[in-house]
């Protein structure tokens, strides 16, 4: 059917050979990201531009024909933010993958959207620098995708999320025009902060085709503490104890017993044998040793077993944590969440989540970026049935409502996409949401940029 669409011949003619595909296997593969699929739609075509002018040409041509444009990178998102919609094309930016400039003296880099997070870090490492945001998918997720969702990661406890590391953007708007926002300096308050507006907007306001990012100093030293507790609530209390000691770790991750079991089964590790919950903390910089000692003293009254890991074991533990969500967290019988609550509510949220899982007779495991209160509970049932799916959805709804009643949010770092639209109205007041829709229409009057997502 897509081959008959009058838009396609013009699209193929407008771009070099190999830049457009309407092959069935490509349409199927690029129709979705890693999020739950609520309504599978195949795009009319997949487009791989290699430079900004091609992006502009595609956007203008799509606008003339009323075709929606779904921009994407590696497709690692888990909220359906890059799912194809009806009458759309997928604009895949992964071939725009050049690091254009590195300025060690200014501590900035200029990159294209398809640059892999890990690729940038390897490029700036020889200068003693790093790009701080490090989502679990850092080895294969693109910076453009990280910007689209304002991705966080393990180091966000100390270094912040993507928005804290992006200084300027090059953006193609819905009419095909190109704008530059922001500045190369660390400070700058001229005009409205459009850079911050585009970050986290999930491709609904414009298509990011370039970014100027701030680099941080690569820590000269780091110490990693693995603290195993008998239960998850005590481990969460350890997070608060570190905060009361006024120590700021670079990484502070929390894993419950069920998550340790899951990791052990998939990664052939033995974490669960060491305790019922794990608080994984890393300090860095010149004060790493002193901070590690302070943390050890702060959590000692809670009775955990502390291991000060050597660098090789520390790296292994962090990689296990990055893999803790599992590859099957968004099936009919298994759904992963991404809520955040104030850190003071961590213990309460964890306790209530355990109770609601029991009440709805579903299984739950929880991992958390404990340093900033971002939790990733995964709920699942053993076998699919209409009654079981209903219980699973009720538990999911209640877990989100619980986070909101505690002053939290429905999404800490994964974005709203399609999947979380059902809860958006519970967090954002009608008058604010109406204003956001007006902003959407201002930037995208025909609503062709990633429609049905984010707001």
N, C-alpha and C positions, 0 to 999 in steps of 0.2 A: 504494500500500500504506500509506504514512504517513497518508493522509487517513482511514483506517479505525481508526487507533490511538485508543483511548478517552481517552488523555491530551490529545489535541489540542483537542477542544471546550472542555475546562476551561481550557486555556492561552489560547485565543483569548478566552474570556469573562473571564479574569482581568485582561487588559491592554487599554489603549486601542486603537482602530483604527489600523492601520499599524505596530503594535509587534511583530507576529508575522507570519511568512510561512511557508507550506509550498509555495510555488510552485517548480516544478521548476528554473527557472533560478537561484533564490536558493539552493536546497539544493545545487546543483552548485557554484556559485561559492564559497560559504562552507564547503564541505566540507573544504577544504585551505588551508594557507598556502603559502609558497614553497619548502618543503622537499620532499625526495623522497617520493613516494607509494608506500608498500609495500603497503597494503591499502585501496583506496578504499571508504569507507563514506559514504553520504549521511545527514545528520541528519534527524530527524523534522520539525524546524522550525528557523527562525532567529528569534531574539528580540532586539529593540533596546530595552532599558530606557533611561529618561531620568533616573531618580532611584533612590536606594538602596532605598526601600520596594519598588519593582518588582523589583529584583534579589532581595530577600529572598522576595517572593511566588513568583517563578519557582523559586528553589532549593527552597523548601518543597514546592511542588506537584510538582516533579520527584522529590523524595525520596519522596513518598507513592506515586508510580507506579514507582519504581525506574528512573528515566530518568537517564542520565549528563548532566552539564553541562560543556560545553567552552567556557571563556571565551576571548575573543579581542579584539584591537583591530583594527589595520590589516592583520593577516595577513602581516607582513613577515618573520616568522621563517623560518629555513632548515633547521630540524631536525625539522619535523613536529610541533612542540609544540601546534599549534592544529588538527591534523587531527581531523575528526569520527571517532567510533568507533561501533560497533554500538549501536543503541537509545539515541541521544543527541540533545540539542539543542545548537545553537551559541548562546551568550550573547554577543552582540556589544555591546561597551561603547563603541563609537565615538561614540554620541550623548550620552554623559555627558562632555561636552567643555568644561566651564567652569573657568576659573581663578577660584577662589572668593575668594582673598585674596592680596595681595602686601604684605609688610611689609619695606620697604627698610631700616628701622633695625635690624630683627632678622636681616635677610638670609635670609628664608624666604618660601616661597610655599605655598599650600594649593591643590591641584588635584584635579580628577576624573580618572579613568583614561583617558578618551578624548582628553585634551589632547595635541596634537601637540608633539613635542619642540621643533621650530622655533618653534611658536606661543608657547610659554612664553618662549623666548629673546627673541623680538621684544617681548614684553610687559614684560620686566624690563630691557631694554637702556636705556630712558630714565633709569633709576635708576643706571646705571653698573654693572649686575650681569649675571650670566649663569648659566645652568644648565649645569654643566660637561660631563656625559656627552653625547657627540655621535656615536652610531652612524652608519654610512654612510647609513642610511635616515632620518636626523634630520628631513628635510623632510616625511615622511609617517608615520613610526612613532609610536605612542602611548606616553605615559609608563607606562601600565599594562602594555603589552607589554614595554617596557624593564625595568620592575621584575620582571616574570615571569621574564625570562632573565638578570637582572643584566647588562644590556648595557654594553658598553664604548665604544669609539670612538677617534678619532684623538687626542683630548686626554687620554686616560687615562694616558699616560706621566707626566704631572705632576699631574693633578687626580683620578685614580682612576676607578673604575667606578661604576655606579649605586648600589651598596650604600653607597658613601662619601658619597653626596649625599642619601640618604633618612633622615629623622629619625623619622617616624611614619607609620603606616598605619591606614586604616579597612578592615576585612576582614569580608566575609560568610562565615560558616562553613557547613559542610555541612548543619547543621540549620536554616539560615536566620537564625541570630542574628548580631548585629553587634557586633564588638569593635573597640577602639582600642588600638593598641600604640605604644610609643615616647614621644616627648616633642618639644617645640618647641625645647628647648635643645640646644646642640651637644654637651654632655656629659650623661650620665645612665646610671647602672648599677643602677637599682632593678629587681630581678627578672631573669628570664631575658630574653635579647635576642630576643624573638619577631619583631621587625621584620626583623632580619637573616635569620631562618629563613624568613620568607615570601618575601623577595627571592631570586629565582632558583629558586623552587619550582615554577614553570611552571603555576600554577593548580591544583596537586594537593592543596594543604592548605587553601585558601580563595580567595575572589574579592576582589581588591583593588578597592575602590570609592572610595578617596580616599587622598591622600598629602600629607604635609608634607615639602617638599624644601628642602635647604640651597642657597643661592645663593652664588656666588663673585664676586669683583670682576672686572669687565670690564677686561682688560689695557689700560693706557694706551698701550702701544707694542708692536709685534711686528716681528720680522725673519725672513724665510724664506730658507733656503739650499737650493738644488737642487745636489746633488753627484753628478755622473755618473762611474761607474767602468767599467773595461773588462769586469769580470765580477762576478757576484753575490757570490761568496765574499769578494772584496776589499771590496765594499760592506758586507757583514755585519761584516767586521773593523773598518770605520769606526764601527759602533755601539759596539763594545767600546772603541775609542779615545776616543770621547766619554765613556763611562762612567769610564774611567781618569782623564780630565781632571776628573772630579767636577763636570760641568755637567749640569743637569737641564733638557732642552728641554721645551716644552709638547707638541710633536708630533715624533715621529721615526718615519717610515714608510720601508719598504724595498720596492722593486719590481724584479723580475728582467727580463731582456731580453724574454722571451716575453710578460710582462705589458705591457711598453711597446709591443710590436708590437700586442697586442690592443687597447690603448687607442687607438693611432694609427688602427687600422682602423675602430673604432667611433665615435671622436670627432673624426676628421680632424685629429689633432695630429701632431707630428713629434718625439716624445720619443726614439724608438729611434735616430734619426740623431745624437743628442747623446751616446750612450754605451750600454754593454751592461747597466747596472743603475743605478738611481737611489736615492739616499739623500736623502729629503726631510725637512728639519728646520725647525721653527719655534721661536723663542724669544719670550718675551713678558714684559711688565712693565717696570719702570724699568731693569732690568739687561739688557734685550734686546740692545742693541748690544754690550755687553761679552761677553755669553755667545756671541753669534754670532762675534765675533772669536776667542774661545777655542776654539770648535768648529772654525773654519777652520784654526787652528794645529794642533789635535789630529789632524785627518785629512790634513793636507798631506803627511806622509811616505808615505801610501798612493798618492799619484799621481793622485787624481781631478781632474776639472775642476769648479770651484766657480762657481756663479752666485748672486749676491745679488739676489734678485728684488724688483721693485717691487711694491707692494700689489696692483695689478690682476693681474699675472702670478702672484703668489703665490696669490691666490684661485682663479685658473683651475687651477693645478697641484693644489691641494687638492681641487677639485671633480673633476678627472680621477682622482685617487687614490680618491675615494669611489665612483667608477664602475668601478673596476678589476676588480671580481669578475665583471662581466658579468651579463647577464640570463638566461643559459642555462647556469648552473653546476650545475644539478641535473637533468640529463637522463640517459637510459640510458647515453649515451656520454660524459658529462661530469659529474664530481662534485667539488664544492668541499669542502674540509676546514677545520677550525677547531681546531688543536692549539696548545698552548703549551709551551715548554721554558724552563729557566733561561737567562738571557741569555748566560751563558758557553758554552752549547751551541749557540748560533745557527749559527756557522760549521760545526760538525760536522753538525748536523741538515740544513743545506742541502746539504752535500757528499754525505751519505748518501742524501738524497732524489733528487738527480740520478742517483746510481748505481742506485737501486732502480727508477727510471723506465726507465732503459736496460735493466736486467735483465728487466723485464716487458714491454718494448717498448710503452710508453705515453708520451704527451706529458705534460709538467708545466709549470706556471707558478706562481710563488709571489709573493704580496704579504704584508707582515707589519707589524703594529704592533710595530716593532722595539724601541721603548722599554720594552716589558714582555714581550718574547719570544713574542708571540701571532702565529702564522703561519697563513696561509690558502693552502695549496697547492691547486691545481685540477688534477686528472688527467683526461685525455681520450684517446679513440681516434677515428680518422677515420671509421670505418664500424662500424655495429652488427653483431655476430655473436656467437654463443654463446661461441666461443673468445675473442673480443676482450673481451666483458663479463667473462669469467672472469679474464683478465689484469688488467683494470681493478680488479676487486674484490680481487685478490691484492695489487696495488700499494697500494690503499687500506688494507687490513688491515695491511700491513707498515709503512706510514707512521705509523699510529697506534701500533703496537707499538714502533716506533723512538722515538717521542716518550716513551712510558712508560719505556723502558729508560734514557732520559736524564733521568729525574726529572720528566717533564712530565705533561700532562693531556690527556684526549681531547677536551675542549672548553674553550676560553678564554672565550668570550662568547656563543656561539649557543645553548647549552643542549643537553640530551640529547634531549629530544623523544621521538619514536619511533625516529628514524634511528640514534642512537648507543647504543641499549640493547644492541646486540650486543657492544659493547666495554666496557660499564660494569663488568662483573665482573672485567675485567683491571686496573682501576684501584682499585676499592673492595673491601676485604677482606670476606669473607662475614659476619663478625660485625658489621661496620659497616653493611653493606647490610641485614642482618636488623634492626638497630636503626632504620634509616631506614624500613623497612616497618612497624615497630611505631609509629613516629611518624605515618605515613600513616594507619594504622587508628585512632589516637587522635583525629586531627582529622577523619577521614572514614571512619567505621566501615563504611558500606556501599560504600565505594570508588566513589563516583559522580562525584567531581570529577576531570575529565580523566584517566580511567583509562588505564593502559598507557603512561604518559609519565614521563619524568624518572628514575624509579627502577625 
